[in-house]
């Protein structure tokens, strides 16, 4: 089995240590020759990297090389796989994404509604630059992207790199939900075979089977409606915000019992409830800054000071393991089934072909081979088409520098659906993101300039 050269772009992320622990856990499935961190923020990356150096020395001694750099060529030359996890603007801008909509009584969330639009608008340019850099130095490397908001990023990359078939956009949320299903069933996540359709952060499990073909869906539904639903992934299991999110699944299932929902649907189905639960002075971003970010940096300092991991508790999370299993299936032509984001092209037969849909696919060395979903019913089709139009308009607006299309997108989004409110939020987001967004022009102004 060939050992892979892996680059993690965004090496200074607070998720990186979890990814390293996952790489250690999964080293038999995805053996590595080298790991390289790349980040534009050298100081932040160095702290995480020095801690990871100790972890790898203790727990992955057979790894031939570990390094970190801010030099693109040094990072990407000879790469077989690149995992991309960037956050343009950092948590400080995420906090603005959440606060500004809440000021107008709308959902403030990093990937949904106006917050997702703002984050996507910041991410598109940097992601295009990242892919161009990788392709300059590693034309044949697999690029596995889990930069959010994945739906908007995937649509932009589809347009910018239409012939690049080694870019795969992935989200770990379906896997995090499946971890909780597995707990209900007394199984491991890898024992479950999902049937699923939708867009990123906007989909439904139609059925869950085990590898012997037994249908387990009704047992899961019954347990959720009778006993509740809680997160089980180590990264979110004790997080009050995530506990509330998983509890909301019970409500969604009572109102719409046909399919098992992705947790993010709560923001579109119950936007008023979501706003009422939020504290504008303590948004999710602020909780992460005071929680995970502080915890990871403190742990890193402890590891570096001790030159050992004996005084810290390190955990493996599904975020990393899922990405690694995906990579292994691609690298070694395993044909295993994972939920990924791909161009529709008839998968959902009554949805437009150029939609970037999230569905199960067999992953081979030739890329994903998605399974047909067929026609979806009117309710789901209507929900998806509204969200899809929002996502496409956001990407249109970025490429065309169009204020009008961004205004259309926000007005269409289910978390707003009020044009005057959409305009106020948009204007505030433009001001907040003036250092990150391209300049925007109305059609009237464009005509005047001609």
C-alpha positions as CSV (number, residue, x, y, z in Angstrom):
1,X,0.0,0.0,0.0
2,X,1.6,3.3,-1.1
3,X,2.3,5.8,1.6
4,X,0.8,9.2,0.8
5,X,2.2,12.8,1.0
6,X,-0.4,14.9,2.7
7,X,-0.7,18.7,3.0
8,X,-3.2,20.3,5.4
9,X,-4.0,23.8,4.1
10,X,-5.1,25.9,7.1
11,X,-2.6,24.2,9.4
12,X,-3.3,26.7,12.2
13,X,-7.0,25.7,12.5
14,X,-8.3,24.7,15.9
15,X,-9.5,21.5,14.2
16,X,-5.9,20.5,13.2
17,X,-5.0,18.6,16.3
18,X,-8.2,16.5,16.0
19,X,-7.2,15.8,12.4
20,X,-3.8,14.7,13.4
21,X,-5.3,12.3,16.0
22,X,-7.6,11.0,13.3
23,X,-4.7,10.4,11.0
24,X,-3.0,8.4,13.8
25,X,-6.2,6.4,14.4
26,X,-6.6,5.7,10.7
27,X,-3.0,5.1,9.7
28,X,-3.6,1.5,8.8
29,X,-6.3,2.6,6.3
30,X,-4.4,5.7,5.1
31,X,-0.7,5.3,5.7
32,X,1.4,8.5,5.3
33,X,4.9,9.2,4.2
34,X,4.8,12.9,5.1
35,X,2.5,15.6,6.6
36,X,3.0,19.3,5.8
37,X,1.0,22.2,7.2
38,X,0.5,25.3,5.1
39,X,-1.0,28.5,6.4
40,X,-0.7,32.2,5.6
41,X,-0.7,33.0,9.4
42,X,2.7,31.6,10.3
43,X,2.5,32.5,14.0
44,X,-0.8,30.8,14.6
45,X,0.3,27.7,12.6
46,X,3.6,27.4,14.5
47,X,1.9,27.0,17.9
48,X,-0.4,24.2,16.6
49,X,2.4,22.6,14.5
50,X,4.9,22.5,17.5
51,X,2.2,20.7,19.5
52,X,1.5,18.3,16.6
53,X,5.2,17.6,16.3
54,X,5.2,16.2,19.8
55,X,2.1,14.2,19.2
56,X,3.4,12.7,16.0
57,X,6.8,11.9,17.6
58,X,5.0,9.9,20.3
59,X,2.2,8.3,18.4
60,X,3.3,8.1,14.7
61,X,7.0,7.3,14.9
62,X,7.0,5.6,11.5
63,X,6.0,8.9,9.8
64,X,9.1,9.9,7.7
65,X,8.5,13.7,7.6
66,X,6.5,16.4,9.4
67,X,6.9,20.1,8.6
68,X,5.1,23.4,8.5
69,X,5.5,26.3,6.2
70,X,4.1,29.5,4.7
71,X,5.8,28.9,1.4
72,X,3.4,27.5,-1.3
73,X,6.0,25.7,-3.3
74,X,7.5,24.0,-0.2
75,X,4.0,23.0,0.9
76,X,2.5,21.6,-2.3
77,X,5.3,20.1,-4.4
78,X,5.0,16.3,-4.4
79,X,1.6,16.4,-2.6
80,X,-0.7,13.4,-3.2
81,X,-3.6,14.8,-1.1
82,X,-4.4,18.3,0.1
83,X,-7.0,18.8,2.8
84,X,-8.3,22.4,2.7
85,X,-9.7,24.0,5.9
86,X,-9.5,27.8,5.6
87,X,-11.6,30.5,7.3
88,X,-11.1,33.9,5.6
89,X,-11.5,36.6,8.2
90,X,-11.3,34.2,11.1
91,X,-13.6,33.9,14.0
92,X,-13.8,37.7,14.3
93,X,-15.6,38.0,11.0
94,X,-17.8,35.0,11.9
95,X,-19.0,36.9,14.8
96,X,-20.0,39.8,12.5
97,X,-21.8,37.2,10.3
98,X,-23.9,36.2,13.2
99,X,-24.5,39.5,14.9
100,X,-25.6,41.6,12.0
101,X,-28.6,39.4,11.0
102,X,-29.6,39.0,14.6
103,X,-29.9,42.8,14.9
104,X,-32.7,42.6,12.3
105,X,-34.4,39.6,13.8
106,X,-33.0,37.1,11.3
107,X,-31.0,33.9,11.8
108,X,-27.3,34.6,12.6
109,X,-25.4,31.5,11.7
110,X,-22.1,30.9,9.9
111,X,-23.2,28.8,7.0
112,X,-26.9,29.5,6.8
113,X,-28.8,32.6,5.6
114,X,-27.0,35.9,5.4
115,X,-24.1,34.7,7.6
116,X,-23.5,31.9,5.2
117,X,-23.7,34.3,2.3
118,X,-21.1,36.6,3.9
119,X,-18.7,33.8,4.7
120,X,-19.1,32.4,1.2
121,X,-18.4,35.7,-0.3
122,X,-15.1,35.9,1.7
123,X,-14.2,32.3,0.9
124,X,-14.6,32.1,-2.9
125,X,-11.6,34.2,-3.9
126,X,-9.3,32.6,-1.5
127,X,-10.4,29.1,-2.4
128,X,-9.9,29.8,-6.1
129,X,-6.3,31.1,-5.2
130,X,-5.7,27.9,-3.2
131,X,-6.7,25.6,-6.0
132,X,-4.6,27.5,-8.5
133,X,-1.6,27.3,-6.2
134,X,-2.0,23.6,-5.7
135,X,-2.4,23.0,-9.4
136,X,0.7,25.0,-10.1
137,X,2.9,22.8,-7.9
138,X,0.9,19.5,-7.7
139,X,-1.2,19.1,-10.8
140,X,-2.3,15.5,-10.0
141,X,-3.0,15.9,-6.3
142,X,-6.5,15.2,-4.9
143,X,-8.0,18.3,-3.3
144,X,-10.4,17.5,-0.5
145,X,-12.2,20.7,0.5
146,X,-14.2,21.1,3.7
147,X,-14.0,24.9,3.8
148,X,-17.4,26.3,4.6
149,X,-20.0,27.2,3.4
150,X,-19.3,24.1,1.3
151,X,-22.4,24.6,-1.0
152,X,-21.3,28.1,-2.1
153,X,-17.7,27.2,-2.4
154,X,-18.5,24.0,-4.3
155,X,-20.6,26.0,-6.8
156,X,-17.8,28.6,-7.3
157,X,-15.2,25.9,-7.8
158,X,-17.4,24.1,-10.3
159,X,-17.6,27.2,-12.4
160,X,-13.9,28.2,-12.1
161,X,-12.5,24.7,-12.6
162,X,-15.0,22.8,-14.7
163,X,-12.5,20.2,-16.0
164,X,-10.8,19.5,-12.7
165,X,-12.1,16.2,-11.6
166,X,-9.8,15.8,-8.6
167,X,-11.5,18.4,-6.4
168,X,-14.0,16.9,-4.0
169,X,-16.1,19.0,-1.5
170,X,-17.1,17.2,1.7
171,X,-19.0,18.0,4.8
172,X,-18.8,16.0,8.0
173,X,-22.3,16.9,9.3
174,X,-24.0,13.8,7.9
175,X,-21.3,11.7,9.5
176,X,-21.7,13.5,12.8
177,X,-25.4,12.7,12.7
178,X,-24.7,9.1,11.7
179,X,-22.5,8.7,14.8
180,X,-25.6,9.4,16.9
181,X,-27.6,6.9,14.8
182,X,-24.9,4.3,15.4
183,X,-25.1,4.9,19.1
184,X,-28.8,4.4,19.1
185,X,-28.3,1.1,17.2
186,X,-25.3,-0.1,19.2
187,X,-23.2,-0.1,16.1
188,X,-20.2,1.8,14.6
189,X,-20.7,4.5,12.0
190,X,-18.8,2.4,9.5
191,X,-21.4,-0.3,9.8
192,X,-24.2,2.0,8.5
193,X,-25.1,2.5,4.8
194,X,-27.0,5.8,4.3
195,X,-29.5,6.8,1.6
196,X,-29.5,10.6,1.5
197,X,-30.2,13.5,-0.8
198,X,-30.1,17.3,-0.8
199,X,-27.7,20.2,-0.8
200,X,-25.0,20.8,1.7
201,X,-26.5,21.6,5.1
202,X,-29.9,21.1,3.5
203,X,-30.7,17.4,3.1
204,X,-32.5,14.4,4.4
205,X,-31.7,10.7,5.2
206,X,-34.4,8.7,3.4
207,X,-33.1,5.4,4.9
208,X,-30.4,3.8,7.0
209,X,-29.3,0.2,6.5
210,X,-26.6,-2.0,7.9
211,X,-24.1,-3.7,5.6
212,X,-26.2,-6.9,5.7
213,X,-29.1,-4.9,4.1
214,X,-31.3,-4.7,7.2
215,X,-33.4,-1.4,7.2
216,X,-32.9,0.4,10.5
217,X,-34.7,3.7,9.7
218,X,-37.9,3.0,11.8
219,X,-35.9,2.0,14.8
220,X,-33.9,5.3,14.6
221,X,-37.1,7.4,14.2
222,X,-38.9,5.6,17.1
223,X,-35.9,6.1,19.4
224,X,-35.6,9.8,18.5
225,X,-39.3,10.6,19.0
226,X,-39.6,8.6,22.2
227,X,-36.2,9.1,23.9
228,X,-34.7,12.2,22.2
229,X,-31.6,12.7,20.2
230,X,-28.2,13.8,21.4
231,X,-24.7,14.4,19.8
232,X,-22.2,11.7,20.2
233,X,-19.1,13.0,18.3
234,X,-16.3,13.9,20.7
235,X,-16.0,17.4,19.3
236,X,-19.6,18.4,20.1
237,X,-20.9,15.9,22.7
238,X,-20.7,18.3,25.6
239,X,-21.5,21.5,23.7
240,X,-24.8,23.1,24.9
241,X,-25.4,24.7,21.5
242,X,-25.1,21.3,19.7
243,X,-27.2,19.6,22.3
244,X,-30.0,22.0,21.6
245,X,-29.5,21.5,17.8
246,X,-29.8,17.7,18.1
247,X,-32.9,18.1,20.3
248,X,-34.5,20.1,17.5
249,X,-34.4,17.0,15.3
250,X,-37.2,15.5,17.4
251,X,-39.4,18.5,16.6
252,X,-38.6,18.3,12.9
253,X,-39.3,14.6,12.8
254,X,-42.7,15.1,14.5
255,X,-43.6,17.8,11.9
256,X,-42.2,16.0,8.9
257,X,-42.0,12.3,9.7
258,X,-41.1,11.0,6.3
259,X,-37.3,11.4,6.4
260,X,-34.6,12.0,8.9
261,X,-33.4,15.6,8.6
262,X,-30.0,17.2,8.6
263,X,-29.7,19.3,11.7
264,X,-29.1,22.5,9.8
265,X,-32.6,22.4,8.4
266,X,-33.8,23.9,11.7
267,X,-32.6,27.3,10.6
268,X,-34.9,27.2,7.5
269,X,-37.9,25.5,9.1
270,X,-37.9,27.4,12.4
271,X,-36.1,30.7,11.8
272,X,-38.1,32.6,14.4
273,X,-37.4,30.0,17.1
274,X,-33.7,30.0,16.2
275,X,-33.5,33.8,16.6
276,X,-35.3,33.7,20.0
277,X,-32.7,31.2,21.3
278,X,-29.7,33.3,20.3
279,X,-28.0,35.8,22.5
280,X,-26.4,38.6,20.4
281,X,-23.8,39.3,23.1
282,X,-22.8,35.6,23.1
283,X,-23.1,34.3,19.6
284,X,-21.9,30.9,18.5
285,X,-18.6,32.5,17.3
286,X,-18.1,34.0,20.7
287,X,-18.7,30.6,22.4
288,X,-16.1,29.1,20.1
289,X,-13.6,31.9,20.8
290,X,-14.0,31.4,24.5
291,X,-14.4,27.6,24.3
292,X,-12.7,25.5,21.6
293,X,-10.2,28.1,20.5
294,X,-9.0,28.8,24.1
295,X,-9.0,25.1,24.9
296,X,-7.0,24.1,21.9
297,X,-4.4,26.9,22.3
298,X,-4.0,26.1,26.0
299,X,-3.6,22.4,25.3
300,X,-1.0,23.2,22.6
301,X,1.0,25.4,25.0
302,X,0.8,22.5,27.6
303,X,2.1,20.0,25.1
304,X,4.9,22.3,24.0
305,X,6.0,23.2,27.5
306,X,6.0,19.5,28.7
307,X,7.4,18.2,25.4
308,X,4.9,15.4,26.0
309,X,1.2,14.6,25.7
310,X,1.0,12.9,29.1
311,X,-0.8,15.9,30.8
312,X,-3.5,16.4,28.1
313,X,-6.5,14.5,26.9
314,X,-6.4,14.0,23.1
315,X,-9.5,12.8,21.3
316,X,-10.2,11.5,17.8
317,X,-13.3,13.1,16.1
318,X,-15.5,12.1,13.2
319,X,-14.5,15.4,11.4
320,X,-11.1,14.0,10.7
321,X,-11.9,10.3,10.4
322,X,-14.5,10.8,7.8
323,X,-12.2,12.9,5.6
324,X,-9.4,10.3,5.9
325,X,-11.7,7.4,5.0
326,X,-12.8,9.4,2.0
327,X,-9.2,9.9,1.0
328,X,-8.3,6.2,1.5
329,X,-11.2,5.1,-0.7
330,X,-10.0,7.5,-3.5
331,X,-6.3,6.6,-3.0
332,X,-6.7,2.8,-3.0
333,X,-9.7,2.4,-5.3
334,X,-11.8,0.9,-2.5
335,X,-15.2,2.0,-3.9
336,X,-16.6,2.6,-0.4
337,X,-19.8,4.7,0.0
338,X,-19.6,8.2,1.5
339,X,-21.9,11.2,1.3
340,X,-20.1,13.9,-0.8
341,X,-21.0,16.9,-2.9
342,X,-21.1,16.4,-6.6
343,X,-22.6,17.9,-9.8
344,X,-26.2,16.6,-10.1
345,X,-26.2,15.5,-13.8
346,X,-29.4,13.5,-13.4
347,X,-28.8,12.0,-9.9
348,X,-31.9,13.8,-8.6
349,X,-33.8,13.5,-11.9
350,X,-36.2,16.4,-11.4
351,X,-33.5,18.9,-10.3
352,X,-31.3,20.9,-12.7
353,X,-28.1,19.1,-13.8
354,X,-25.7,21.9,-12.7
355,X,-26.8,21.8,-9.1
356,X,-24.1,20.7,-6.6
357,X,-25.9,18.1,-4.6
358,X,-25.0,16.1,-1.5
359,X,-25.6,12.4,-2.1
360,X,-23.9,9.0,-1.4
361,X,-21.3,7.9,-3.8
362,X,-18.9,5.0,-4.3
363,X,-15.4,6.6,-4.2
364,X,-12.8,5.1,-6.6
365,X,-9.4,6.2,-7.9
366,X,-11.4,7.6,-10.8
367,X,-13.4,9.8,-8.6
368,X,-16.9,9.6,-7.0
369,X,-19.6,7.4,-8.6
370,X,-22.8,8.7,-7.2
371,X,-25.9,6.6,-6.8
372,X,-29.1,7.7,-8.5
373,X,-31.8,9.2,-6.2
374,X,-34.6,9.6,-8.8
375,X,-37.4,12.0,-8.5
376,X,-38.0,13.8,-5.2
377,X,-41.4,14.9,-4.0
378,X,-42.8,18.4,-4.3
379,X,-42.1,19.6,-0.8
380,X,-38.4,18.6,-0.9
381,X,-38.0,19.8,-4.5
382,X,-39.5,23.2,-3.6
383,X,-37.3,23.6,-0.6
384,X,-34.2,22.6,-2.5
385,X,-34.9,24.8,-5.5
386,X,-35.3,27.9,-3.4
387,X,-32.1,27.2,-1.5
388,X,-30.3,26.3,-4.7
389,X,-31.4,29.6,-6.4
390,X,-30.0,31.5,-3.3
391,X,-26.7,29.7,-3.6
392,X,-26.4,30.2,-7.4
393,X,-27.3,33.9,-7.1
394,X,-24.6,34.4,-4.4
395,X,-22.0,32.9,-6.7
396,X,-23.4,34.9,-9.7
397,X,-23.0,38.0,-7.5
398,X,-19.4,37.3,-6.7
399,X,-18.3,36.7,-10.3
400,X,-20.3,39.6,-11.7
401,X,-19.7,41.9,-8.7
402,X,-23.5,42.4,-8.6
403,X,-25.2,44.1,-5.7
404,X,-28.6,43.3,-7.3
405,X,-28.0,39.6,-7.4
406,X,-26.9,39.5,-3.8
407,X,-30.0,41.4,-2.9
408,X,-32.1,38.9,-4.8
409,X,-30.3,36.0,-3.1
410,X,-31.0,37.3,0.4
411,X,-34.6,38.2,-0.3
412,X,-35.1,34.6,-1.6
413,X,-33.5,32.9,1.5
414,X,-36.0,31.3,3.8
415,X,-34.3,32.9,6.9
416,X,-35.2,36.4,5.6
417,X,-38.0,36.5,2.9
418,X,-38.4,40.3,3.4
419,X,-36.9,42.6,0.9
420,X,-36.4,45.7,3.1
421,X,-34.8,43.6,5.8
422,X,-32.6,41.9,3.2
423,X,-31.4,45.3,2.0
424,X,-30.5,46.5,5.5
425,X,-28.6,43.3,6.3
426,X,-26.8,43.4,3.0
427,X,-25.7,47.0,3.4
428,X,-24.4,46.3,6.9
429,X,-22.6,43.2,5.7
430,X,-20.9,45.1,2.9
431,X,-19.6,47.7,5.4
432,X,-18.4,44.9,7.8
433,X,-16.6,43.0,4.9
434,X,-15.1,46.0,3.1
435,X,-11.6,44.5,3.6
436,X,-12.7,41.1,2.2
437,X,-15.4,41.4,-0.4
438,X,-15.0,42.5,-4.0
439,X,-16.7,45.9,-4.8
440,X,-20.3,45.5,-5.7
441,X,-22.3,47.5,-8.3
442,X,-26.0,47.8,-9.1
443,X,-27.1,47.3,-12.6
444,X,-28.0,50.9,-12.8
445,X,-24.5,52.0,-11.8
446,X,-22.9,49.5,-14.3
447,X,-25.0,51.0,-17.1
448,X,-23.9,54.5,-16.1
449,X,-20.3,53.5,-16.2
450,X,-20.6,52.1,-19.7
